[in-house]
Amino acid sequence: MSIDVLPATGHWDDFATFMVPRKPGGGGCVCMSYRDARLGMPERIEYMRSECSAEPGPGVLAYLDGEVAGWCSVAPKSTYRRLMNSRTIPHLDEERDPWSIVCFVVRGGFRKRGLMHDLLDGAVEHARVSGAALVEGYPVDTGGERVDVISGYVGTVALFEKHGFSRVQATDAHSGATQRWVMRRELG
C-alpha cells in the first residue's frame, strides 16, 4: 500500500471528485464552512477552484496507490473567517498567525486504514514548507471512546498528541457532544 500526501495546489479535479456535490443543487460544505459559509454553492466551488490553483493552496490530499482517498484543510488561521470570528474557539495570541488544521475527510472505502495520521503529518509538513512557525488544531477529546464520522471530522486529541501537538486550552466548542481543545505544535 503506497500513501502519498500532496498539497491540493494543481489538484482541483482530485479535490472535486469527492468534495463537490455531484448533483446540481446538492449540498455540502466544499470545505468552505470555516472559510466563508455565507457563499452559495457556485461561489464556494469557484472559491476552492481558485484556492487549488495557487500556492500555498487550501490543504492536502492523500493518495492511496494513486487514488485520491482523503483531504485535510490546513491554511493560515487568518484565512478562515469563521475561526477569526469564533466565540467558542479562542485566539490565544494576536501577534502570531498559526496555520490551522480544521477538518479531515476520508472517502468511504478508505476508512480504518490510518489515513488521518498520514493526512495530519502531510498537513504539518505542508505548513512547515510554506513558512509556518506554528500549527494548531481544534480536535475533540473523546476520552478514548470512538467518535462518529460526522463528529470526528476535526480529529481527536489522541491523534494530535501522537503527532507532537500539546493541549493548550479547552474551548467552548463541541463536535457532537464532545468538547474540543486548542492544540498546538511549534515548527520553528
N, C-alpha and C positions, 0 to 999 in steps of 0.2 A: 504494500500500500504506500503510494507516494503522495505526500502532502506538501503543497506549496501555498504560501500566503503572500499575496501581492497587493500593492496599492491599487485602488479602483481606477486610478488615472489611466485613461485609454482602454478601459474595460466596461464601457457603458452597456454593451449588449449582454455581457455576462451578468452584470448587476440587474438589468431589466428582466432577465429570464425568470427571476423569482421575487423581485421586489416591486414590480409594476403590475397593476391589475391587468389581466388578460382580456376582460370584457369591458366594453365601453360603459362608463358609469359605475364600474366596480369600485369597491372601497379599498382601503389600505393606506398605510402611512407613507409609503415610498421613502421611508426613513426621514420624514420631514416633521414628525411630531415634536422633536426638540428644536428643529431649525426654524420653522415658521408654519405652524398648523393652521394659520388663517388662510393659507393659499388653497385654491381649488385644485382638483386632480390634474388638469392640464398644466397649471403653473408649477405644481410640485414636480411633475415629471420633467418639465423643461429646466427647472432649477437644478435637479440632480443630474440631468444630462450635462448641463454646463459645468457642474462641480466635477464630474468624471472626466471632463476634457482638459482640466488644468491642474497644475501642481498646487498644493500637495494632494488634492483630491479629498473626498469626503470620508474615506475609510479604507478598509482592506477586505479582500475576498480570499476565501480558502478554496483550493482546488484539490480534489481527491482523485488521483490517477487522471488528471487533466480535465475533470468535470467540475464545474463550479458547484460548491457544496455549502458554503456559508459566507456570512457577512458580519463585519464589526464596524460600527460607526465610531470613528476617532478623528477629532479635529480640535483646534483651539477652542477653549470654552467660550470665548467671545463671539464665536460664530453660531452658537446655539442660543437663539432668542429666548426660548423657554427656560434655560438654565440661568441666563442673565437676569431674568425677571422672576425667578422662583421665590416663593415664600416658604418652601419646605426644604429645599437643598441650599444650605448656606454658602456664601462666599467667605472663604477663610482668610484671604488677604487680597487687598486691592492692587498691590504692586506687581503681582505675577499673573500671567495668563496661562494656566496649566492647560495641557491637552486633555480633553475629556473623552472617556470611553462610555458611551451612553446606551448601546444596545448590541445584542448578538442575535443573529438569525442563522439557524442551521436547517437546511432543507430537509423535508421528510425523506426518509430513505437513507439519510446520512447521520442520523442522530445515534447517540450511545456509542460513539467512536472516539470521544475525547477531542472533538474539533474545537470546542470552546477554548481549550488550552492552547491550541495552535493559533486560533484567532487572537487570543489575548497577547501571546508572545509576538505575533505579527503586528498587532496594533501598537505595542510598546516600541518595537523596533522601527516602525514607520514614523512614529512621533520623534524618536531619537534622531533618526536620519534627517528628519525635516527641521531639526533645530530645537526641539522641545527640551527643557531642563526639568520639567515636572509633568507627570501624568496622574490624573485622578479618575476614579470611577465611583459609581453610586449603587453598589450591589445590595442584595437582600441578605440578611442574617437569618439563615434557615435553622440554625441550631443543630445542624447535621441531618435534618429531615429533607426528604425530596420536596421539590417545588414544581408546580405545574409549568408547562412550557410557556404559557402566557405570562405568568408572574416572574418567571426566570429569565426573561429577555434582557434584564440588566446584569445578569451574572450573580454569583453568590460570593459572600465574604470569604468562604473557604477557597474558592477558585482564585480570587485575587491574592489571598495570603500565600498560596502556593507559588505565586509568581512575583513575590517580593514586595507586595503592597502592604501598607500598615493602616490599621484603623486610625482615623484622625478624629472624627466626630460623628455621633449618631445624628440622624436627620429627623425631621417631622414627616418625611416622605415614606410612603409604603408602596409595595408592589404586591397585589393581592392583599393579604392581611399581615404581611411581613415587613418589618422595619428595614429601612435602607441606611447605609453608612457612607460617609465620605471616606474613601481610601486613597492613599497617595503613594507614589513611588518617585523618588528623586532620580533623575537620569544624568545630571551633570556633576 
